[in-house]
Amino acid sequence: MHQDDRHLLSSSFGTAAAAYAEHRPDYAQAAVRWALEHAPGPRVLDLGAGTGKLTATLLALGAEVVAVEPDPAMLTELRRALPEVRALPGSAEAVPLADASVDAVLAGNAMHWFDMDIAGPEIARVLAPAGVLAGLWNVMDDQVDWVAGLASVSGSAAIGPRDTPVSWRAETADMHRPKSGAPARFRAPEQDEFPHGQRRTADSLVATLATRAGMLVMPEQEQQAAQRRIRAYLADRPETASGEFTLPMRTCVLRVRRP
């Protein structure tokens, strides 16, 4: 992805911060436990923390969390939802923490926005020796027939290559490496995935998909057309036509360790 495109997409979320906070899913606790399995201590940085979806899961698991988020609107939502958390403005490329001050750095649906040529050394700097870096992504389980149909109807702006289990592994396997070809600051990656789900209605699922970066940067007419297609599809499927249903998902994790 070109740097200008990355900036445009990654900076789009602030316009929908309240909707993001309301509609985006949390993370499977089993996935977060696996991400932290080899961390040398309890201090965790949630990097690119957004509105605090991953932060809340980390708190529930007893971690000592500090959150860093570059977007002011997203940071406001995080502070409103989790006032007990130390939440700081900053980015993966400029982390406002001291050297070796955390035992793990986790990024929930955020690592793909990082410029690892700059962020890699920054993350390695704030990690303690043998500390863990992990990216987590909530993806839709397109092995379920109606979810596969939804992905086809929605298009890549709403459900992209990182958003389904089959393509997720290939898309993220080298996410921790600098794009310049410079040496990685971390050991060989490990990947795993964990069952998850989110209770939705047709309306709330459409609202969830509308918070995707690709949808947020669409011209309004195209956004509305995409949402109409999705609504029509959901209305036509017995699994989603009325009332609440569980959206089948998986929380997928890429984990690496600092030497």
N, C-alpha and C positions, 0 to 999 in steps of 0.2 A: 504494500500500500504506500502510495506517495505521501511524503510528510505533510503536504497541505491538505490532502484528503483525510489523513489521520486526525489532524487538528480540527478540521470542520466537523467530523463525526464525533470525536471525543468531547468537543465543546458544546454539543447540541443538548446534552442531558439537562442542563440547568433550566432550560425553557419548560421542562416537564418534571421538575423535581418533586412536586407534590404528588403527581400521578405515579412517578417512579416509586416513591415511598409507599403509596397505597397498593400498587398492583404487582410489583416485582416479588418473586418468591424468596424465601429464606434458603438456607443451605442444609443439606442432610447432615445431621450431627456425626454420623459414622464417617462421612467424607472428611469433615474437619478434624476428627480424632486421628484419622489416618495421616492427614497432612502434617499434624503436629507430633506424630509418633516418635520421631527421633530428635525433637527439639531438646536442647540441653537445659532448658528452663522454661518458666511460665510466661515470660515477657513476650508479647506478640504485637507486631505492628500490622494493622489492617491498612494496606496501601492502596490508594484509589478507592476509599471506603464508601463513596457515594452517600446514600441516605442511611447507611448503617445496617444493612441486611446481614452481612457477614459478622459485623461487630457484635450484633445481638446474639448470634449463635456462639461466638467466642466467649462472651460473658456468661452464657448459660452453662458452658463447659468449664468455667472457673479460671479462664485465662486472665492475665493482667494486660489489658488492651490499651493501646494508644492508636487513634485513628488519624489518618492524613488524607486530605481530599482537596483537589485544586479548585473545584467549582464552588463559588460562594453560596449559591442557592442550594446545592446538594448538602453542603456543610451545615447550613442553617437547619435543614430538615433533620440531619443526623443529631445535632445538638438538641433540637426540640424533642426528638424521640428518646434520646439516651443522654440526659443531662449529666449523668454520673461519669461519663467517659471523657477522658482528655482527648479533645478533637482539635486538630491543628490544620491551618492552611499549608499546603505544600504539594509536592508532586514526586513521582518516582525518580525524576531527574534532579530534584533538589529536595532531599528529605531533611526536615528540620529536627533531626535527632543527633545525639552524640555518637561517636565511634563505639562499636561493640555494645550498644545499649539495648538490643533486643535479641531474643533467642530464636525468633521465627518472624518471617515476613510473609503474610498471606495477601492475596489479591483476588477478590471475588468479581468475576466477569470484568476484569480490568487489565490483566497483563498484556493483552493484545494491543492496548493503547500505548504501552511503554516503549520508549526509544532505548533499547537495551545497550546500545553503544555508550550511552550516558548513565542510564538507570542501573545497568549491571554493576559497575564499580560503586555507585552510591548505595545500592542494596547490600553489596558485600561489605561496605564500610560500616554500616550500622549493625550488621549481624555479628554476634559473638562467634568465636571459633566453633566449627561444626554446626553452626546455625542452619536453619531450614528456610528455603524459599519455596512457596507453593502457590500455583495459580489454580483457582477453582472456577468451573463453568457449569451453570445449570443448563442442561440441554433437554430437548424434547425427545421422547423415546419413539422414534419413527419405525421401530419394529412393530408397534401397534398400528393396525391398518388405518384407523381414522386419523391418527397423528401424521402418518405418511401422506395421506390425502391433504391434510391441512398444510403441510410444508409445501406441497406442490401448488396449491391454490394461492398461498400467501406470497410466494416469491422470495427471492434471496434478501430483499431489504428487510423483511420481517423475520424470516427463519433462514439464516445464512449457513455457511459451511462449518462454523464452529458450533452450530446449534442442534446437531443431531449426533448420536453416538458414533456412527460408522466413520464419519469424516472428522470428528473431533480429534481423534488420536493423531492423525497425520497433520492436521492443521496446527496442533500445539506442541508437537514433539520437540521442536527446536526453539520454542518461544523464549527460553531463557538465554539464548545465544545472541551475541551482537550481530547485526545484519552486515557489518563491515567485514566480517570474517576474523575479527580479533579473537583471541582466546577467551573462552567462557570462564567466568569466575567461580564456576560451580562444578560439582561432580556429575556423573552420568545421570540422566533423568529417569524417573519412574513414573508410571501412569496407572491409575485405577479409576473405577467408577462405581457409584453406589446408588441404589434405588431411592427415588424421591417422588414427590407428587405435590400438587397444589390444587386446592378446591377452587373451582371457577364456575361461573355461568358463561353463557355465550357473550353477554355484554362485557363482563370483566375480563374474559380472555382477549376480546378485541382491544380492550383498553390496555391490557398488558403488552400486546404486540405493538400497539401504537407508541410505546415508550422505547422501542428499538431505535438505535441511531439511524439506520437506513430509512426508517419511516419518518423520523423527526425532520430529516433534511429534505424530504420530498416536497415538491410544490403541493399546495393544499388540495388542488383538484385531484392529483394522483393519489394522495393520502386517502381521500374520501372514496375514490374508486376501489382502492385496495381493501379498505374496510368493508365496503359493500360486498365485495367478492367473499371475504372471510365470513361475514354474517350469513350470507346466502348458503355457504357450505355448511356452517354449523347448524343452521336451521334445517338442513336436509339430512343430517346424520342422526340416527336414533340415540346415539350416545350423548349428544350435546344439544338436542333440539329443545329440551325443556328442563328447567330447574338447575340444580348444582350437579357437577360431575367432577371427578378427579382427573386432572391433566397428568398423564404418565410422563415422568421426567427421570433424569439421572443427574446426580452431581458428580462431575468428572474432575479429576485432580492430576495436575502435573507437579511432581515434587523433586527438588534437587537440594543438595547440601553444600554448604561452604566447606572447603578443606580445613 
